[in-house]
């Protein structure tokens, strides 16, 4: 009994750290996403689906270029900063950061120049959209700043100071972009003003992340241990998987632009943006989960890794599942309220995308451990399979089913990649988080949504907005009550809630007392 106490205490401390980090990231990401959504809604409503589609296509092209020039370095930076932090080797940490910049920056500048010079050819010959060229030239300026932001923020994540990455990437970037967007549209610059707002927001974020990294890790007077060889060895498979990952992330948008119209792209991207809201929950945990898991792995603490993985997966499921069901049942209403009547035809695509995001969210914590164990060649293989599948599915499904075909292709291919990594991690270190008790979470969600649907449909006779608000509050209340009745909570959940309260100041003591009675 006494011999187990230190391990239990250590696991609890690690879980507290994950929960605190998740709380910070969740709030910061939620604020950032709100700001980003306001910007997106302004473009979608005031400029229309076609211009929103052009912005999406320009973003796709420059994001692909920006990610290609990263050559997999972002994941390598996180891995090695976390690893050498665990060993206290500061010279090597500095070497990781500087070596990655020496590799990436020349490539980024070259890519920016090429996109700027060939904007007309890309716009006309591939997309048949001449109006895209001027927008694309503005976006090209952002290409060198995107990899800088990624490298600085992944280094910050390696130090487990994730709040600074949230400040720069989510809050400062989106706030500056929104303010500039409002000002430039007011000045009558239209779609070009929207493009300038995007680029300046990226520059602000990269500058802020550089400042925060220097605050966390001052390097003045610190010797450098160059690690180009180690970084390249770890990252080169990720370079290919990163490029293939771009295929998975953007091929739907690019092929819609090729086969369909900019308007179809705009409607699809609106549905995808809503579905991507579900990513905020796993992303909130992942940003601090991976560095902690990496430190545990460097010490050979596989059992503790599995404990943290199970707790994080369960919380992601509890948070994502109820929102998924709501989005499916009220897909048309959500699109109408957020974007307007023109976007309602994307409702079925939204349903397909949110179901895919739910399953991926459950698999994501375990599948991401593939980076921790250093099996980057497996990452490359998995992404290659998923990308090939994505291209084939988009090629056959978009001409036949339009945006719904793109939604199917995207969901199936991303799920394939995560499933492969999930299986590989189980084979390598025998970690898997799935438990029979998760059925209780599904039962609680299904029963509560059924009760809510019946009451909404037959008893409430008020305007749509009041129905949605009443339904949402009732649904969450019934869902939480059923989680208690079905005894879905465990002692680890109390630790997570306590950590979130400590970090956010949101009072949860009474909820914890209620939960303890049902443990």
GIKA-V558497 format. One record per backbone hydrogen bond with DSSP energy under -0.5 kcal/mol. CO is the residue of the C=O (numbers start at 1). NH is the residue of the N-H. If there is no record, write none. Layout:
{{CO;NH} {CO;NH}}
//
This chain:
{{1;4} {1;5} {2;6} {4;8} {5;9} {6;10} {7;11} {8;12} {9;13} {10;14} {11;15} {12;16} {13;17} {14;18} {15;19} {16;20} {17;21} {18;22} {19;23} {20;24} {21;25} {22;26} {23;27} {24;28} {25;29} {26;30} {27;31} {28;32} {29;33} {30;34} {31;35} {32;36} {33;37} {34;38} {35;39} {36;40} {37;41} {38;42} {39;43} {40;44} {41;45} {42;46} {43;47} {43;48} {44;48} {47;51} {48;52} {49;53} {50;54} {51;55} {52;56} {53;57} {54;58} {55;59} {56;60} {57;61} {58;62} {59;63} {60;64} {61;65} {62;66} {63;67} {64;68} {65;69} {67;70} {68;71} {70;73} {72;76} {73;77} {74;78} {75;79} {76;80} {77;81} {78;82} {79;83} {80;84} {81;85} {82;86} {83;87} {84;88} {84;89} {85;88} {88;90} {89;93} {90;94} {91;95} {91;225} {92;96} {93;97} {94;98} {95;99} {95;227} {96;100} {97;101} {98;102} {99;103} {100;104} {101;105} {103;107} {104;108} {105;109} {106;110} {107;111} {108;112} {109;113} {110;114} {111;115} {112;116} {113;117} {114;118} {116;119} {118;122} {119;123} {120;124} {121;125} {121;126} {122;126} {122;127} {123;129} {124;128} {129;132} {130;133} {131;135} {132;136} {133;137} {134;138} {135;139} {136;140} {137;141} {138;141} {139;142} {140;143} {142;145} {142;146} {143;147} {144;148} {145;149} {146;150} {147;151} {148;152} {149;153} {150;154} {151;155} {152;156} {153;157} {154;158} {155;159} {156;159} {156;161} {157;160} {161;164} {161;165} {162;166} {163;167} {164;168} {165;169} {166;170} {166;171} {167;172} {168;173} {170;174} {171;175} {172;176} {173;177} {174;178} {175;179} {176;180} {177;181} {178;182} {179;183} {180;184} {181;185} {182;186} {183;187} {184;189} {185;188} {189;192} {189;193} {190;194} {191;195} {192;196} {193;197} {194;198} {195;199} {196;200} {197;201} {198;202} {199;203} {200;204} {201;205} {202;206} {203;207} {204;208} {205;209} {206;210} {207;211} {208;212} {209;213} {210;214} {211;215} {212;216} {213;217} {219;222} {224;226} {227;231} {228;232} {229;233} {230;234} {231;235} {232;236} {235;239} {236;240} {237;241} {238;242} {239;243} {240;244} {241;245} {242;246} {243;247} {244;248} {245;249} {246;250} {247;251} {250;254} {251;255} {252;256} {253;257} {254;258} {255;259} {256;260} {261;265} {262;266} {263;267} {264;268} {265;269} {266;270} {267;271} {268;272} {269;273} {270;274} {271;275} {272;276} {274;277} {275;278} {276;279} {277;280} {278;281} {278;282} {279;283} {280;284} {281;285} {282;286} {283;287} {285;288} {285;289} {286;290} {288;292} {289;293} {290;294} {291;295} {292;296} {293;297} {294;298} {295;299} {296;299} {296;301} {297;300} {300;302} {301;305} {302;306} {303;307} {304;308} {305;309} {306;310} {307;311} {308;312} {309;313} {310;314} {311;315} {312;316} {313;317} {314;318} {315;319} {316;320} {317;321} {318;322} {319;323} {320;324} {321;325} {322;326} {323;327} {324;328} {325;329} {326;330} {328;331} {330;334} {331;335} {332;336} {333;337} {334;338} {335;339} {335;340} {340;343} {341;344} {343;346} {344;347} {346;350} {347;351} {348;352} {349;353} {350;354} {351;355} {352;356} {353;357} {354;358} {355;359} {356;360} {357;361} {358;362} {359;363} {360;364} {361;365} {363;367} {364;368} {365;369} {366;369} {367;370} {368;371} {368;372} {369;373} {370;375} {371;374} {374;376} {375;378} {375;379} {376;380} {377;381} {378;382} {379;383} {380;384} {381;385} {382;386} {383;387} {384;388} {385;389} {386;390} {387;391} {388;392} {389;393} {390;394} {391;395} {392;396} {393;397} {394;398} {396;400} {397;401} {398;402} {401;404} {402;406} {403;407} {404;408} {405;409} {406;410} {407;411} {408;412} {409;413} {410;414} {411;415} {412;416} {413;417} {414;418} {415;419} {416;420} {417;421} {418;422} {419;423} {420;424} {421;425} {422;426} {423;427} {424;428} {425;429} {425;430} {425;431} {426;430} {435;438} {436;439} {437;440} {437;441} {438;441} {438;442} {439;443} {440;444} {441;445} {442;446} {443;447} {444;448} {445;449} {446;450} {447;451} {448;452} {449;453} {450;454} {451;455} {452;456} {453;457} {454;458} {455;459} {455;460} {459;461} {463;467} {464;468} {465;469} {466;470} {467;471} {468;472} {469;473} {470;474} {471;475} {472;476} {473;477} {474;478} {475;479} {476;480} {477;481} {478;482} {479;483} {480;484} {481;485} {482;486} {483;488} {484;487} {490;493} {490;494} {491;494} {491;495} {492;496} {493;497} {494;498} {495;499} {496;500} {497;501} {498;502} {499;503} {500;504} {501;505} {505;507} {508;512} {509;513} {510;514} {511;515} {512;516} {513;517} {514;517} {515;518} {516;519}}
//
